[in-house]
Amino acid sequence: MPHNALAPIIVADSITRVGPEAQGAVVVNGSHGGIYAAYVAAKLRLAAAIFNDAGVGREAAGIAGLRTLAALGVAAAAVGHDSARIGDGADMMARGVLTHVNEPAAALGCRPGMPCRAAAALLQQARPAQAAPSAAEEAAFLLIAEPPAVWALDSASLVGPEHKDAVVVTGSHGGLLGGRPETALKYEARAALFNDAGIGIDEAGVTRLPALEARGIAAATVAAASARIGDARSTYADGVLSRLNRRAAALGLTPGMTAREFVATIRRAVHRG
């Protein structure tokens, strides 16, 4: 890209759905602004990024990635979860209002209260950082090996065919990507846990739950204030259930129970047949 050229703007429902075309671009995406999402963004060598603040949540995990990117010289911002649907890049461009910006983004004129579309235009002045991100800690952890296995996956994008009979505890938000039911989970699993991302406008943070109900998968979210979004081990260790689908509720699970209780209940139900 010539030095005086403006960076192109790419709109995506998730930072995990973006490829090499993002290099040197401004990516407005529906992912939370946590550390895992920032790591994925930094690997793409993009010029700048706008995320969803996911309700900010425990230890400000929903925007922690903005600091990570600032350390690499990458401009980044987040829109309010109550202004635009998480998991929906087009809605963020249409309705999103900034709540948080990092120092490189502020230097380009971005500020809280600014419409997402206006901020994206300002960020077109940004240039890709030359520094690569540090290697991330492994994002998939086997918590319980005995069937049904329990996996902690920092992103739902890591769910694969090998998790078909497992309970997947994710760090992802509980929203559909672009409102499409098929994005609730890439592969079938016994049960799934997500973060509710503050639930947000149009209750976007929990829309995966009815979609998984239709597929016969018990699913729930933990409250964003209880567990760090983007951190599946925190989902498991700290999470408190906020919403459940009917299949999960039929097992006796209720809001206020812990993520550990969710996992134990699912595993007991499997053992009972």
Secondary structure by P-SEA (a helix, b strand, c coil): ccccbbbbbbbbccccccccccccccccccccccaaaaaaaaaaccccbbbbcccccccccccaaaaaaaaaccccccccccccccccaaaaacbbbbccccaaaaaacccccccaaaaaaaaccbbbbcccccccccccccccccccbbbbcccccccccccccccccccccccccccccccccccccccbbbbccccccccccccaaaaaaaaccccccccccccccccaaaaaabbbbccccaaaaaacccccccaaaaaaaaaaaaaac
